[in-house]
Amino acid sequence: MRRIPAAAAVCAAALAFLAPAGMAAAAQAAPAAPAEQSYTVVPYENVNVRQLPTRNSAYLATLTAGRSYQAYCWTHGQTVTDHGYTNDIWIGFADGYSSAVYLKGDQYANLPATAEC
């Protein structure tokens, strides 16, 4: 699996508000800082952010339904089936990944094909 490409830590704190106090050590193990381009995504229900693009990877935070978040890329990961949708696309954030199954838009949460991690 590919990880978010390394870049300057300009947006490393973009989702820091998602992580509860005391979770700094887990957040440090997450992918490197995001690429320059970001995209707005909106979960249609609360969804977990994981360290890697798998359901059993370390939990980092929760994205709240209906709020906007900045995503940086997509990657193939563990296949997730829920609500009648099946997809192996995971969306990369500053601190980790969430399954695109829970994000509004197309199978890539409306990120362009060129935004692959």
Summary of the structure (lengths in Angstrom):
residues: 117
radius of gyration: 12.7
end to end distance: 9.4
largest distance: 38.5
contacts: 366
relative contact order: 0.26
helix: 15%
strand: 33%
